[in-house]
């Protein structure tokens, strides 16, 4: 019997509400509030799942950016700093994945702006006639030279 009443509730027009007994109106209001609470609960659950998925996607995107940065020559110790200069959002393609061409271009710019993020190639001398047996140029000082005077 309640199923037929619920079906009838959906079809009650505003003018007919005044004709209903107060107990029936109160029950309809409780049912409506219960249904709304259920929908709000499902909404919170869905929003939580969305946030979890967004975090997972962001983690994958950052991982891919780091992978491409390492392949582009960025030092492991500089990867965290790269995140401040190469924004993941700016490296995304139309499909939401990391665009390799954008990363390559950004890394080229980063290499000129922040060369210390990349391995330094030591200067080598072609001739051993300069008196040094090593390949380091005598014009480059090291910390030992600086500290020992």
C-alpha positions as CSV (number, residue, x, y, z in Angstrom):
1,X,0.0,0.0,0.0
2,X,2.9,2.4,0.6
3,X,4.2,1.8,-2.9
4,X,1.0,3.1,-4.4
5,X,1.0,6.1,-2.0
6,X,4.7,6.8,-3.0
7,X,3.7,6.7,-6.7
8,X,0.8,9.0,-6.0
9,X,3.2,11.5,-4.1
10,X,5.1,12.0,-7.3
11,X,2.0,13.1,-9.1
12,X,0.5,15.4,-6.4
13,X,0.1,18.9,-7.6
14,X,0.6,21.9,-5.3
15,X,-3.1,22.5,-5.1
16,X,-3.7,19.0,-3.9
17,X,-1.1,19.4,-1.1
18,X,-3.5,21.5,0.9
19,X,-6.1,18.7,0.9
20,X,-3.7,16.2,2.5
21,X,-3.8,15.5,6.2
22,X,-0.9,17.0,8.2
23,X,0.4,13.6,9.2
24,X,0.8,12.7,5.5
25,X,2.6,15.9,4.7
26,X,5.0,15.4,7.6
27,X,5.7,11.8,6.4
28,X,6.3,13.2,2.9
29,X,8.7,15.8,4.3
30,X,10.6,13.1,6.3
31,X,10.9,10.9,3.2
32,X,12.1,13.8,1.1
33,X,14.8,14.8,3.7
34,X,15.9,11.1,4.0
35,X,16.3,10.9,0.2
36,X,18.3,14.1,0.2
37,X,20.6,12.9,2.9
38,X,21.2,9.8,0.9
39,X,22.1,11.8,-2.1
40,X,24.4,14.1,-0.1
41,X,26.2,11.0,1.3
42,X,26.7,9.6,-2.1
43,X,28.0,13.0,-3.3
44,X,30.6,13.2,-0.5
45,X,31.7,9.6,-1.3
46,X,32.0,10.5,-5.0
47,X,33.9,13.6,-4.2
48,X,36.3,11.6,-2.0
49,X,36.9,9.1,-4.9
50,X,37.4,12.0,-7.3
51,X,40.0,13.6,-5.0
52,X,41.8,10.2,-4.7
53,X,41.8,9.7,-8.4
54,X,43.0,13.3,-9.0
55,X,45.9,12.6,-6.6
56,X,46.8,9.4,-8.3
57,X,46.8,11.0,-11.8
58,X,48.9,13.9,-10.5
59,X,51.4,11.5,-9.1
60,X,51.6,9.6,-12.4
61,X,52.0,12.9,-14.3
62,X,54.8,14.1,-11.9
63,X,56.5,10.7,-12.2
64,X,56.5,10.9,-16.0
65,X,57.8,14.5,-15.8
66,X,60.7,13.3,-13.6
67,X,61.4,10.4,-15.9
68,X,61.6,12.7,-18.9
69,X,63.7,15.2,-16.9
70,X,66.2,12.5,-15.9
71,X,66.3,11.3,-19.5
72,X,67.0,14.9,-20.4
73,X,70.0,15.0,-18.2
74,X,68.7,16.6,-14.9
75,X,70.5,15.4,-11.8
76,X,68.6,13.3,-9.4
77,X,69.3,15.8,-6.6
78,X,67.6,18.5,-8.7
79,X,64.4,16.8,-9.5
80,X,62.5,18.3,-6.6
81,X,63.7,21.8,-7.7
82,X,62.6,21.0,-11.3
83,X,59.0,20.8,-10.1
84,X,59.1,24.5,-9.1
85,X,60.3,25.5,-12.5
86,X,58.4,23.1,-14.8
87,X,54.8,23.1,-13.8
88,X,53.1,19.8,-14.6
89,X,49.9,21.6,-15.8
90,X,52.0,23.5,-18.4
91,X,53.6,20.2,-19.7
92,X,50.2,18.5,-20.5
93,X,49.1,17.7,-24.0
94,X,45.5,17.8,-25.3
95,X,44.8,14.4,-23.9
96,X,46.0,15.2,-20.4
97,X,49.2,13.2,-20.6
98,X,52.7,14.7,-20.3
99,X,53.8,16.1,-23.7
100,X,57.4,15.1,-24.4
101,X,58.0,18.0,-26.9
102,X,56.9,20.5,-24.3
103,X,59.1,18.9,-21.7
104,X,62.1,18.9,-24.1
105,X,61.6,22.6,-24.9
106,X,61.2,23.5,-21.2
107,X,64.4,21.5,-20.3
108,X,66.4,23.4,-22.9
109,X,65.2,26.6,-21.3
110,X,65.9,25.3,-17.9
111,X,69.4,24.2,-18.9
112,X,70.3,27.8,-19.8
113,X,68.6,29.3,-16.7
114,X,69.7,26.7,-14.2
115,X,72.8,24.9,-15.5
116,X,73.6,23.6,-12.0
117,X,70.6,21.2,-12.4
118,X,72.5,19.3,-15.1
119,X,75.8,17.4,-14.8
120,X,78.9,19.6,-15.3
121,X,81.4,18.4,-17.9
122,X,84.9,18.9,-16.5
123,X,87.2,20.9,-18.7
124,X,89.9,18.7,-20.1
125,X,93.2,19.7,-21.6
126,X,94.3,17.9,-24.8
127,X,98.0,18.0,-24.0
128,X,99.8,16.7,-21.0
129,X,102.6,19.2,-21.6
130,X,101.2,21.6,-19.1
131,X,102.9,19.8,-16.2
132,X,99.8,18.0,-14.9
133,X,99.3,14.4,-15.2
134,X,95.5,14.7,-14.8
135,X,93.1,16.1,-17.3
136,X,91.8,19.0,-15.2
137,X,92.8,22.5,-16.4
138,X,95.3,24.3,-14.1
139,X,93.1,27.4,-14.4
140,X,90.3,25.8,-12.5
141,X,90.6,25.9,-8.7
142,X,89.2,23.2,-6.4
143,X,88.1,23.6,-2.8
144,X,91.5,22.2,-1.6
145,X,93.3,25.0,-3.5
146,X,91.0,27.6,-2.0
147,X,91.3,26.4,1.6
148,X,95.0,25.8,1.5
149,X,95.7,29.2,0.0
